[in-house]
């Protein structure tokens, strides 16, 4: 169900740059349940698990991994720079003031996560899952996405700028201040779930047939 939106348009996401120390200690890996503060984790490779770890004021740089497991991990003021991963899973994680810049991710699984003040900039993602996630203040800028899964997610103050996607699954979506004007999407699984979102007139024109069918209108030539 969509929340009521202001006549002034959608509120912009309140996104803060991760607050990182000027000098970060360099480490080469981390492990489940680690508690790290003020480090840069560089050169990760292969399969890496840091499930249920705590990362505060940290950076992950130039990783090239098959799988990075951050299930249940807590990230606060963290930057992921040029990460290349076949799979990055962070289900049930808690992220605050996190920025992902550049890189290529096959699957980014943030299902059932709690996200606050998040920016994705210039990332290529084949499959992004926010299913059942609670998302507030998120900005996606200049990202290329193939599939975006949002079923039963709760989104607040989320904006796309200069992004592309093939399919967006919106079933069961709850939203407030969702700005889709900067997302060129081929299709939405459930257009009726976009009630309350902001789209451009051009986007509405492209989606007219799907929107009409969602309203029970019989569309024929």
N, C-alpha and C positions, 0 to 999 in steps of 0.2 A: 504494500500500500504506500502511496506517495504522500509525503507531508505537504502542508500548504506552503507555497512559495511566495516571497515578497514580490510586489509589483515592480520593484526596482531591478528585478533580475536576480540571478543566482549569486549568492555570496561567494567570493573568491576563497580558495583554500588558503589557510594560514600555515605556510610552510617555512620552517627555519633551517638554515644551513647547519649541518652537524658542527657542534662546538668541539673542535679538536685541538689538543695542545700543539704548540709550535714544534716541539721535538717529540717524536714517537719512538719508543723502543722497538727495534726490529726483532720479530720472532718468525720462525719458519713453519709453525703449525699450531693447532690447538686440538682439544679433545672434549668428549662429553663432560658436561658439568664444570668445565673450566670457568674461572671468574677472572676476566682480563680487563685491565684498565690502562689506557694510554699507550697502546701498542699498534704497530702496523704488521699485519700478517701477510707475508709476501711469498709468492712462488708456490702456492698450493697446487698439487697435482694428484691425479688418480681419484680414489674414493676417500672422502674426508667426512668424519662425523664429529660434530660439535653440538649434538642434541642436548637441550636443556642447559646450555652454557649461558653465561652472562658476559656481554661485551659492552663496555662503556668507554666512550671517547676513543674509539678504535677505527682502524682502516683495514680493509682487505683489498690488496692490490695485485693486479696481473695474475690472477688465479686462472688455471686452465685445468678443469677437473671433469671427471665423468659424473660424479655425484657429490654434492655438498649438502650434508644433512644438518639443518638448523632447527629440527623439530622441537617445539617447545622452548626455543631459546629466547632470551630477552636481549634486545639490541637498543641502546640509547646513545644518540650522537655517534652514529657509525656511517662511514662512507665505503661503498663497494665500487672500486674503480677498475673498469676494463676487465670485468669478470667474464670468463668463458666457461660455460657449464652445460653439459648435456641435461643435467637435472639439478635444480636447487629447490629443496623442499624445506619449508618453514611452517608447516602446519601447526596450529595452536600456539604460534609464537606471539611475542609482544614486541612491537617495533615502535620507537618514538624518535623523531628527528633522524631519519635514515635517508640517505641518498644513494641511488644506483646510477652511475654515469658510464655510458658506453658499454661495450661488450656484447656478447651473444649468449642467450640462454634458451635451451630447448624447452624445458618445462620449469616454470616458476610457480610453485605450489604454495600459496598462502591461505589455504582453506582453513576456516575457523580461527584465523589469526585476528589480533587486535592491532590496528595500524593507526598511528597518529603522527601527522606532519611527515609525510613521505613524498619524495620526488624521484621519478624515473626519467632520466634524460638521455636521449640518444641510444636507447637499448633496443636490440632486436630480440623478440620473444616469440617462439612458436606457439606456446600454450601457457596462458596466464590464468590461474585459478584463484578466485576470491570467494569461492562457494562458502556460504555461511560465515563469512568474515564480517567483522565490525570495523568499518573504515571511516576515518575522519581526517579531513585536510590532506588530500592527496592530489598531486599534480603529475600528469604524464605529459612530457614534452618531447616532440620529435622522435617518437617511438614507432617501430614497425611491429605490429602484432598480427598473429594469424588467428588464433582462437582466444576469446576472452570469456571465461566462465564466471557468471555472477549469480547463480541460482541461490535464492534465500540469503543473499548478502544484504547488509545494511550500510548504505553509503551516505555520507554527509560531507558537503563541500568538496566535491571531487571534480576535477577539470582536465580535459584533454586539449592539448595545443599541438597542431601539426602532426597528428598521429594517423596511422592507417590500421585497419583491421579487416579480416575477412568475415568472421562470424562472432556475434556477441550474444551469449545466452543470458537473457534477462528474467528467466522464470522465477517468480516468487520474490522479486527484488523489492526492497524497501529503500526509498531514496529521499534525499532532501538536498537542494542546491547541487544537482548533478548537471554539469555543463558539458554537453556533447558536441558543441559547435565545431570544435577542433578535431573531431574524429571522423575520418572517412571510412565508414563501415559498409561492407557489402550487404550484410543482412543482420537483423535482430530476431532471435528465436521467438520472442513474445513481445511484439510492439506495444500491446496494451499495458505492459508493465512499465513503460516509459512515462506514464502519466505523472506530470510534475517536473519532468526533465526539461532542459532547454536545448532546442535544436534550431538550426537556421532554416529559412524558407526553402533554400535549395535542398537541404536534407529531407524536409517534409515532402517535397515534390518527388524525390527519389523513393521515398517510403510510402507514398500515397496508397498504392495497391495493398501492401501488407497491412497498413493501418486500417484501411476500409474493411478488409476481411476480418481483422481483429474485432471490429465493431459489428460484425455480422452482416455487412453489406455485400451483396452478390455482385462481383465485378466481372463483366464480360465485354468483349469487343462487339 
